[in-house]
Amino acid sequence: MIAKINQLLQEVEALKAANAEELEALRIKYLSKKGAINDLMADFRNVAAEQKKEVGMRLNELKNKAQEKINALKEQFESQDTGCDDIDLTRSAYPVELGTRHPLAIVKNEIIDIFARLGFSIAEGPEIEDDWHVFSALNFAEDHPARDMQDTFFIEAHPDIVLRTHTSSVQTRVMETSQPPIRIICPGRVYRNEAISYRAHCFFHQVEALYVDKDVSFTDLKQVLLLFAKEMFGEDTKIRLRPSYFPFTEPSAEMDISCNICGGKGCPFCKHTGWVEILGCGMVDPNVLESNGIDSKVYSGYALGMGIERITNLKYQVKDLRMFSENDTRFLKEFEAAY
């Protein structure tokens, strides 16, 4: 027994392993339940009584040294540079599922692309605005309903600081710092104090366009609107303009397109009229030009504005406006092939 123990001690002291697999094989050989040391433990009961003390001490020494040697080799492998320091263990596991653009982003980019081909550039501005750029510079009367807290989100009062109700505030910022010719589109998020339902939300997205130059006419506006409608909804799309009122344009109009679902024949979507309203437009009011430092006797212009959600509803027939902001991946997956 002593001779076997001494032989195993020599083997343990000389243990070496080239990799973790070899180390595990050595652990099994010496320390497992069926290993060499455990076999000696089983034979210990056959040792003569007068030798039990010495043999027992030597067995414990063997077991401890074997455990220490295995642990030392294990620490050696764990401390080695594996060359994988650049691996991010918090990264999502493969395969990574590809996402898609949001339907509102898809439609916004389509609108931007159409107007870019007409020579319009993008202008952006802050979502938190002052009264001047949102209302006063755009010819809103002091008692206009849009100035009430029931319609607009106020952040401060006297002076009034609000969440912009339209991206027309970007137009006023461009006009007060630039001189014609001005040809811009203003995409962005806007806010209005409305009850949230399948038809309305307290925030939505707009794209507005502004063109100011010499000799700009309503005919120019109508031709741009017709081209936009055909590019967005198809070559067979027809438009009609109905007189309307906006503080910042005169004359003003609402634009309808022939229903792209029934082709103008009449259906529940267009309320059997054959027409669907998509935007408001008009010639820029001279007071707006003058308020922003542009001579209305020399220059004229037109402006138009549309809700991106409205256009998206028409293109993809989304019945509930709230679905755009609920982040339901089942809904978003429906647009994987839309761009």
Solvent accessible surface area in square Angstrom, and as a share of the most:
residue,aa,sasa,rsa
1,M,65,0.29
2,I,50,0.26
3,A,77,0.60
4,K,115,0.49
5,I,0,0.00
6,N,53,0.27
7,Q,106,0.47
8,L,23,0.11
9,L,15,0.07
10,Q,129,0.57
11,E,60,0.27
12,V,2,0.01
13,E,104,0.47
14,A,72,0.55
15,L,15,0.07
16,K,175,0.74
17,A,16,0.12
18,A,80,0.62
19,N,63,0.32
20,A,62,0.48
21,E,129,0.58
22,E,77,0.35
23,L,15,0.08
24,E,79,0.35
25,A,59,0.46
26,L,31,0.15
27,R,91,0.33
28,I,86,0.44
29,K,111,0.47
30,Y,5,0.02
31,L,40,0.20
32,S,25,0.16
33,K,177,0.75
34,K,186,0.79
35,G,3,0.03
36,A,29,0.22
37,I,4,0.02
38,N,66,0.34
39,D,78,0.40
40,L,10,0.05
41,M,68,0.30
42,A,49,0.38
43,D,59,0.31
44,F,58,0.24
45,R,185,0.67
46,N,117,0.60
47,V,17,0.10
48,A,45,0.35
49,A,84,0.65
50,E,147,0.66
51,Q,91,0.41
52,K,71,0.30
53,K,158,0.67
54,E,100,0.45
55,V,1,0.01
56,G,16,0.16
57,M,123,0.55
58,R,69,0.25
59,L,3,0.02
60,N,86,0.44
61,E,59,0.27
62,L,0,0.00
63,K,97,0.41
64,N,85,0.44
65,K,75,0.32
66,A,0,0.00
67,Q,78,0.35
68,E,113,0.51
69,K,59,0.25
70,I,8,0.04
71,N,66,0.34
72,A,56,0.43
73,L,17,0.09
74,K,107,0.45
75,E,114,0.51
76,Q,91,0.41
77,F,34,0.14
78,E,124,0.56
79,S,93,0.60
80,Q,94,0.42
81,D,120,0.62
82,T,102,0.59
83,G,60,0.58
84,C,66,0.39
85,D,127,0.66
86,D,128,0.66
87,I,84,0.43
88,D,74,0.39
89,L,165,0.82
90,T,125,0.73
91,R,129,0.47
92,S,77,0.50
93,A,87,0.67
94,Y,151,0.57
95,P,130,0.82
96,V,80,0.46
97,E,129,0.58
98,L,153,0.76
99,G,67,0.64
100,T,39,0.23
101,R,125,0.45
102,H,54,0.24
103,P,0,0.00
104,L,17,0.09
105,A,33,0.26
106,I,6,0.03
107,V,0,0.00
108,K,67,0.28
109,N,63,0.32
110,E,58,0.26
111,I,0,0.00
112,I,29,0.15
113,D,74,0.38
114,I,9,0.05
115,F,1,0.00
116,A,52,0.40
117,R,144,0.53
118,L,46,0.23
119,G,50,0.48
120,F,8,0.04
121,S,65,0.42
122,I,88,0.45
123,A,15,0.12
124,E,139,0.62
125,G,25,0.24
126,P,60,0.38
127,E,62,0.28
128,I,100,0.51
129,E,3,0.02
130,D,44,0.23
131,D,28,0.15
132,W,107,0.38
133,H,17,0.08
134,V,0,0.00
135,F,1,0.00
136,S,35,0.23
137,A,0,0.00
138,L,4,0.02
139,N,57,0.29
140,F,21,0.09
141,A,55,0.43
142,E,149,0.67
143,D,125,0.65
144,H,45,0.20
145,P,79,0.50
146,A,21,0.16
147,R,35,0.13
148,D,69,0.36
149,M,124,0.55
150,Q,136,0.60
151,D,60,0.31
152,T,2,0.01
153,F,66,0.28
154,F,49,0.20
155,I,84,0.43
156,E,100,0.45
157,A,53,0.41
158,H,171,0.76
159,P,104,0.65
160,D,40,0.21
161,I,39,0.20
162,V,1,0.00
163,L,40,0.20
164,R,8,0.03
165,T,8,0.05
166,H,10,0.04
167,T,0,0.00
168,S,3,0.02
169,S,0,0.00
170,V,3,0.02
171,Q,8,0.04
172,T,0,0.00
173,R,79,0.29
174,V,29,0.17
175,M,2,0.01
176,E,74,0.33
177,T,111,0.64
178,S,42,0.27
179,Q,112,0.50
180,P,14,0.09
181,P,99,0.62
182,I,8,0.04
183,R,86,0.31
184,I,13,0.06
185,I,0,0.00
186,C,0,0.00
187,P,13,0.08
188,G,17,0.16
189,R,100,0.36
190,V,0,0.00
191,Y,35,0.13
192,R,78,0.28
193,N,60,0.31
194,E,80,0.36
195,A,89,0.69
196,I,89,0.45
197,S,40,0.26
198,Y,124,0.47
199,R,178,0.65
200,A,27,0.21
201,H,25,0.11
202,C,34,0.20
203,F,54,0.22
204,F,35,0.15
205,H,35,0.15
206,Q,19,0.08
207,V,0,0.00
208,E,12,0.05
209,A,0,0.00
210,L,1,0.00
211,Y,31,0.12
212,V,0,0.00
213,D,34,0.17
214,K,118,0.50
215,D,136,0.70
216,V,10,0.06
217,S,45,0.29
218,F,61,0.25
219,T,102,0.59
220,D,56,0.29
221,L,0,0.00
222,K,106,0.45
223,Q,111,0.49
224,V,21,0.12
225,L,1,0.00
226,L,49,0.25
227,L,67,0.33
228,F,0,0.00
229,A,0,0.00
230,K,55,0.23
231,E,80,0.36
232,M,9,0.04
233,F,30,0.12
234,G,32,0.31
235,E,127,0.57
236,D,125,0.65
237,T,10,0.06
238,K,127,0.54
239,I,27,0.13
240,R,96,0.35
241,L,47,0.24
242,R,83,0.30
243,P,128,0.81
244,S,43,0.28
245,Y,151,0.57
246,F,47,0.20
247,P,11,0.07
248,F,42,0.18
249,T,4,0.02
250,E,102,0.46
251,P,71,0.45
252,S,7,0.05
253,A,4,0.03
254,E,31,0.14
255,M,0,0.00
256,D,3,0.02
257,I,0,0.00
258,S,15,0.10
259,C,1,0.01
260,N,59,0.30
261,I,68,0.35
262,C,27,0.16
263,G,59,0.57
264,G,33,0.32
265,K,183,0.78
266,G,23,0.22
267,C,16,0.10
268,P,111,0.70
269,F,81,0.34
270,C,6,0.04
271,K,159,0.67
272,H,131,0.59
273,T,82,0.48
274,G,2,0.02
275,W,67,0.24
276,V,8,0.05
277,E,76,0.34
278,I,7,0.03
279,L,7,0.03
280,G,16,0.15
281,C,3,0.02
282,G,0,0.00
283,M,23,0.10
284,V,12,0.07
285,D,17,0.09
286,P,70,0.44
287,N,86,0.44
288,V,2,0.01
289,L,3,0.02
290,E,87,0.39
291,S,50,0.32
292,N,5,0.03
293,G,54,0.52
294,I,1,0.01
295,D,67,0.34
296,S,30,0.20
297,K,187,0.79
298,V,71,0.41
299,Y,42,0.16
300,S,34,0.22
301,G,1,0.01
302,Y,2,0.01
303,A,11,0.08
304,L,5,0.03
305,G,18,0.17
306,M,4,0.02
307,G,19,0.18
308,I,2,0.01
309,E,13,0.06
310,R,102,0.37
311,I,0,0.00
312,T,0,0.00
313,N,26,0.13
314,L,0,0.00
315,K,56,0.24
316,Y,66,0.25
317,Q,99,0.44
318,V,15,0.09
319,K,181,0.77
320,D,32,0.16
321,L,20,0.10
322,R,90,0.33
323,M,68,0.30
324,F,10,0.04
325,S,46,0.30
326,E,106,0.48
327,N,116,0.59
328,D,45,0.23
329,T,87,0.51
330,R,184,0.67
331,F,10,0.04
332,L,39,0.19
333,K,96,0.40
334,E,133,0.60
335,F,10,0.04
336,E,91,0.41
337,A,102,0.79
338,A,35,0.28
339,Y,142,0.54
